[in-house]
Amino acid sequence: MAAPNARHALVFGASGISGWSLINQLLQSYPRAGTWSRITGVTRKPMSREEASYWPKSGEDLALRLVSGFDIHNDQEQTLMAKFQKEVPDIHTVTHLYYLIQDPPSDYGDDEPFAESLKSLQKTVTVIESLAPNLEFIHLQYGSFIYGVCFTEEFYHTAPLSESLPPLRKQLLDRLHYPVWTKWMHEYSIDKPWKWCETRPDEVIGFVPRMNSYNAVYPIAMFLSLYRFINGEGAACPFPGSLGTWKALASDAGADMIAKASIHLSLHPSPWIKGEGFNVASSEIPWSWEMKWPPLCEWFGLIGEPPVDNEKSKTSSPGPDRYIQSHEAEYESMIQEYGLKAWEVASPSMDGSENWGLTKLNFDRYLDLQKLRSTGFMEDESPRDTWINVLELMRGAKFIP
């Protein structure tokens, strides 16, 4: 095991929501001063000076190196190895690998639909392992989809969702890449000196200083910004989703909280951590949109109200994307008046339907955090604070007024 002041974190997907927050916490010396000596962030596309400026300055003068041009999905293994040797001269000192890259599209018409996804993981692990003889830990981020949350019409578990639940039924499990990754990691790591684990957040609430199709906060933040711009301070704002989603209890996961838990697990000395999965969330206490919509609206100077109709999985109200599309002139005026970054507003959808997250996630799906707590990770944050902290960062970066 490396000395405390000799740990080198290598973060794949540094420009994504989870990657940005992981580096954010590393730069703040989480969990304590002296834990890290080097941080290397790996991206495909380079980050601009402005984008990198939103990370805090390290109080310990930790060296953050950002390297780009690494196409994990398409580069051959030897190409990746050569790039790392050239761009990261101290690659041999890496002790902790955090794999947070966006998964490639799955080919469900193929006998092995996740072949490309698995190949990317295999290349990364084998390349870094060969270049970093002191490697101690590999962290993978899964998600609550492992419990079938993404299959909204077929979801059958009862909350709280625990890591001890049996695997999903085969017809659903075969549509997820997680089991393929886990099987390979278990087999490959059997006789390895390093450990690995995976974390399972539900909705990730985080800040990232560039357009990201997985950003669940930005569409809602822009919707509320435009609603306030059009209707004025103190206007009543109905929840733009279904009654079922309004009532459903879930476990929002702040990206910074995910990062803290991931770092905590990667530093844990116990051998039983190896190969385990851990639920992660901002708080043990589940929240619903009924609980968080009023304080979110209040932050924007609005009054949050329930949905206008009583349907479980649909609403007559326009979702964030459609609302903005139907007020294009006002939207452009708001962008110009406040000098905002005019990114496309596109809410994440798992089945291609409009307003998926605010209408079809209409069932309780909160997570059991006891397994994570048993490792000594006790941090807890109100989902309200999780959202507000991200909104404050967005406002400071002029993403929203």
N, C-alpha and C positions, 0 to 999 in steps of 0.2 A: 504493500500500500504506500502511495506517495505521501511524503511529508505534507502537513496541512498547507504550507505555503508554496507547494510545488504542484498544485492541481491545475490542470489546463482543461477548460471546457470547450468542446467543439460543438457548435450549434448549427445543425442543418435546417434550412428554412428560416433564417434569421429575419427575413423581411415579412414573414407572415404574422398573423395575430398572436399565436402561441410563441413563436420564435422571438418576436419583438419583446414580449413580456419576460421571457426567460432571460434574455440579455439584460433587460431592465433590472431584474433582480440580482443577477450576477454582478452588474456594475455597482449595485448598492451593497455588495459583499454579503449577500444572504448565504448562510444564516448568521454569519458573524465575520468580523474583520479578520483577515489573515487566512480565510478559507481558500481563496483563489489567487493564482499568480498570473494566469493568462486566460484570455477569452478570444475565441476565433468564431466569427459568424460567417456562414457559408450561404451564398445565394446564387441563383441563376442569373438574374438581372442585377446590375449594380445599383446600389442605393446612392441617391444624391446626397450632397453635403447637407441640404436642408432636412432630408428624411432622417439622416443619422443624428442631426442636432437635437432631436426630441428625446434621445436617451440622456440620462443624467451624467454629469461628470463624476468619475469615480473618486471617492474620498481617499482611496488608497493608491491612486495613480495606476490602477489596473490597466494593463495594455489591452485595448480592444482592436483586433485586426478584422477587417471585413474583406472577404475575398469573393469575387463573382466569376461568372462564366462556367460554373459547375452544373452541367445538365445531367443530373443523376439518372434520369430516365433513359437518355439516349447515348450518353458517353459510354464507351467501352471501358472495361475494368482497367486496362493498361493506360488508357487516356486519363482516367480519373487519378490513377496513381501518380502519373507524371505531373499532372496539374498540382496535386497536393505537395509533391516534393519541391516544385518550383515556387508556388504561391505561399506555402506555409513551411518555411525552413525548419521550424521547431515542431513539426508534426509528430516527431518521435516522443515528444513530451506530453502528448494528449493522454489524459486519464479518464475523462468523462465525455461520452458521446450522447447528444440529444437529437433524436431523429424526428423532425417536425415538418417534413416537406409535404406538399400537396400530392395526394395520390393520383396516379394517371388514370384515365378513363378505363373502365373494365369492359371487356369484350364478352358479353353474355352469350354470344353466338358460338363461342369457342369452347372446346372441352375443358380448357383451363382458363377461365375468364380473368383470373388474377395473376396470370403468368408475368405480365410486365410489372405489376406492383411488387410481386415477390422478388423478381430479378433486381429491381432497384434497391430493395432492402439488402439482398444478398451481396450485391456489389459493394454497397456502402460498408457493411460490416466487415467483409473480408479484406477490403482495401485498408480501412483504418486499423484493423487488427494487425495486418502485416506491417504497417508503418509505425504503429504505436505499441511497442512491447510492454509499456506500463499501463495499458488500458485496464480500467477497473470496473466501469459500468456503462451500460447502454440503456437509454430510456426511450421507449416508444409511447406515442400518444394514440390511444384508441378513442372510445367514446361510448355514450349510452346506447348507440346503435347496436352494440353487442347484445343488448337486451331486447332488441326489436323495436325500439322507439321510432325508427324511420319508417316502419311498416304500419302506418297509422290505422289502416283498415283491418289489420290482422294482429294487432298488439293484444296479448292475452295475459301478461303478468300482472300481479297485484303489487302495488307499492307498499313499503319501500323496496326498491330494487337492490338486491344484495349480490355480492360476488359469488355467493354460494348457490345461486340459482342454477338449475341444470341448463345445459346448452339449449339454444333455440331449436325448435323443430327443424328437421333437415331441409324442408323446402324453403325456409327462411334463412337458415344458417348458410346454405349454399350461395346466397346472394351477398354475402359479406366476405371481405378479405381478411378480417381479423383471425379466423381459425387457421387460415393458410400461413399467415405470419407466425402465429403462436407455435404451430406444429414444427415449422422449420427452426425457429429460435430454440425451442426445447431440445430438439435433436442436435443442433449445431453446437449448443453451449454446454452440453453434458460434461465434457472434460476440460472446459475452459476455465482459466483462473478468474475471469471477469464475471460479473453478475448482470442481470437485466430485469426490468419489470415494465409493465404498461399501466397507464392511468386512463380513467374512464369518466371524463366530464360529460355533462349534458350540454345545454346551451352555453357556448363560450362568449363571455361578455368582455371585450377587450378593445384596446386602441392599437391602431397601426397607421403610420403616416403615408399610406398609399392606398389606391383602390384595391379592394379585396372582395371577391365574390362571396366569401363566407362571413362577411361582416354583418352580423344580425342587428347591431346597434345603429349603424349609419342610416338605414332606411327609416327607422322609427324616429331617430333624432331629426332627420330632415323633414319628415311628415309633421312633427310637432313644431318645428321651426316655422314651416310654411303656414301651418294652421294659425299660429300666433301672429305671423306677419299679415295674414288676410283678415283675421277676426278680431285682433287686438287683445290687449292684456285683460285677463279676467273672463275670457270667453269659455263657455262650457265645451269640453271636447270628449265626445263619446269614444269609447274603446273601438278601434276599427277592426274588430274580429268577432268571433262567434262567442256565444254564451258558454259553450263547453270549454273553450280555451280560457275564457275569463275566470272560470271557476277551478280549472285544473291546477293541482299542486305539483310543483317541479323544483328542481335544484339548480338554479343558475350558478355558473362557475366563472368567477372573475379570472381573466387570463393571468393576472398577477398571482392569484391564489393557486392556480394550477401550477405556475412556475415554482412557487415556494414549495408546494407539496412534492413536485417532481425532483427538485434539488434535494429536499429532505430525504426522500427515498433513495436517491442515488448516492447519498453519503452514509446511509444506514449501515452499521457494521454487521448486522445479523445475516447469516447465510440463508435464512428462510425467505428473505425478500426475493431471491432469485427465481425468475419465471412467474412471479405473481402479478395479478391485476388488482388495481385499487380504484375505487370510486373517489372522485374529487368534486368538491363544490365549495362555494363561498361560505355556506353555513349549513349546520345540521338541521336548521329549521326550514321546512319547505315554504315557498312563497307561491302565490298565484298572481295573475295579472290584476285581479281584484284588489290585491294588497299593494302592488307596486305602481299601478297606473296613476292613482291620485298623487303620490309624491313626485313621480316623473313629470306629470303635467304641471304641478306646482313649480318645479324648477324652471319650466318654460313660461311661467306666468299665466298658466291656464288652470281650469278646474276640470279634473278628470271625472268622467261619468261612465256608467256601465254601457255595454253595447245597446244599440237601439232595438234589437229584436231578440227573440228567445230561442234561436236555433242552435243546436249543438255544434254543427260543423259548417255553418255558412252564415253570412251576414249580408244585408242589403247595403251596408256602408262600404264605400271604396276603401281598399287597403292602401297602405302608404304609397306603393308604386303608382297605382291608378289615380290616387288623389293628386299626386304631383303632376302626372301626365295631363290631367284635366284642368290644371291651373298653370299651364306652361308660362304664360305671360307674367303672372305674379311671381312664379318661381325665378324667372330670369331677372326680374326687378330686385328680388331679395338677394340673389347672387351678386348682382352689380352693386347694390347699395352697401353690402357688408364686405365686398371683396373676397367672397368665398371660393374655395376650390370646387368646381362644378363637376363632380364625379357622377357617373351614372348611378341612379337609385334603383337597385334591383335586389329585392328581398330573396334570401336563400329559399329554394324549394326542392324537396326531394323527389317529387313526382311530376314536376313541370307545371303544376297548377298554380294559379294566382293566389297570393296571400296565404300560402300553405302554413307557415308558422303560427299565424294568428287565427286560423280557423280549424285546422285538422289536428293540431296537438291538443286535443280536447279531453285528455285522460290523465289521471294522476300518474306521475312517473318519477317521483322524488327518490333520492338515493340514500341508501344506508351507508354511513361513514364510519361505522365501528371498526372495520378492518384498518382503515387509515389511522384512526385514533389509536389503535393498539400499537402503532409504531412510534407513538410519542408526538405526532403532529396534531397540535391542538388549536391552531389558528382558526379564527371564525370572524366573519364579516357580514353585516346585514346586506342582503341583495340590493337594498336601496342604495347603500354606500358604494357597492360595486358599480352600479349603473352611473351614479352621480360622479364618481371619480373618473370614469371613462368620458362622460359628457364634458367635464371640466377640461380634460386634455384636448378633446375635439374643439372646444371653444377657443382654447389657447392657440391651437394650430389653425384656426380660421376654417374649420370644416363646417361649422355651424355658427349662426350669429351669437 
